């Protein structure tokens, strides 16, 4: 069953364009080393908070990618443009 890693954070309006470029580069780099990343969805909520959910084929694939983050330069560069970041892991139980 697929799993997700869901992030919540703020991005300053003036940083959004740069954040999106860095996020795109990060996703490409992660996929090169960890093809189990099936898709990533970024949503701006009414209150200005962003939710960023990354969908993985398996927990093992997600775990391997998370373990490799310290070796991916794009990760801290991307997250440097966020504030109040939190992350949660979960398992998809219903998808239609």
C-alpha positions, 0 to 999 in steps of 0.5 A: 500500500502506498504511503505519504509524507505530508509537510505543512509550512509557510512561504513568504510571498516574495519567495514563492517563485524561487521556492517553486523552482527549488522544490522542482529541482529537489523532486527531480533529484529525489526521483533520480535516486528514488523512483518510488516517488509517484507524485507530489502535490503542493496546495496553498490553503485559505490561511496561506499555509502550504501543504506538500504531500509526497506519495510513495509506492512503499514505506521502504522506498520513502524511508530510503529517500528520507535517509538520503536527504542529508546528501541532497543539497537541494533539500536544505536550500528548498526548506530554507525558504519555509517557516514553521515547517512540520512533517507527518508520515501516513499510509493511504487507506482510501483513494478514489 
